[in-house]
């Protein structure tokens, strides 16, 4: 996969890049893992809200943020602190890896609590979701506009 990506870049953008090594592949794996971690934990708690009887998006989101929001904030702070400590490393790999961790955590945190929360409040699961994935309670388009205005205005 990485070879195909490199070939795409070199033919499309005329870049001559060396193939990624072990360090780059480790960085890619860490970025993928850390970037979706917070949103997945929050999603799990939102879905858990349905099992305790919460039907609306707002109540499920409040439940999810109350149940796991503090833990996500604490995890992001401690992971960024770890990345900050790596900035004093003696090798360039440790320094660059620390920067990679810090940037990934900042973006993951912002997207989880900014974009993801907003999207779940607008179009997230609501009411009962059947085993086939069909929803019993659907949201009309004019209701989406009202919810967007109430959130951002």
Secondary structure, DSSP 8 states (H G I E B T S, - for coil): -HHHHHHHHHHHS--------HHHHHHHHHHHHHHHHHHHHHHHHHHHHHHTT--SHHHHHHHHIIIIIHHHHHHHHHHHHHHHHHTT-SSHHHHHHHHHHHHHHHHHHHIIIIIIHHHHHHHS--S-B-TTS-BSS---HHHHHHHHHHHH-
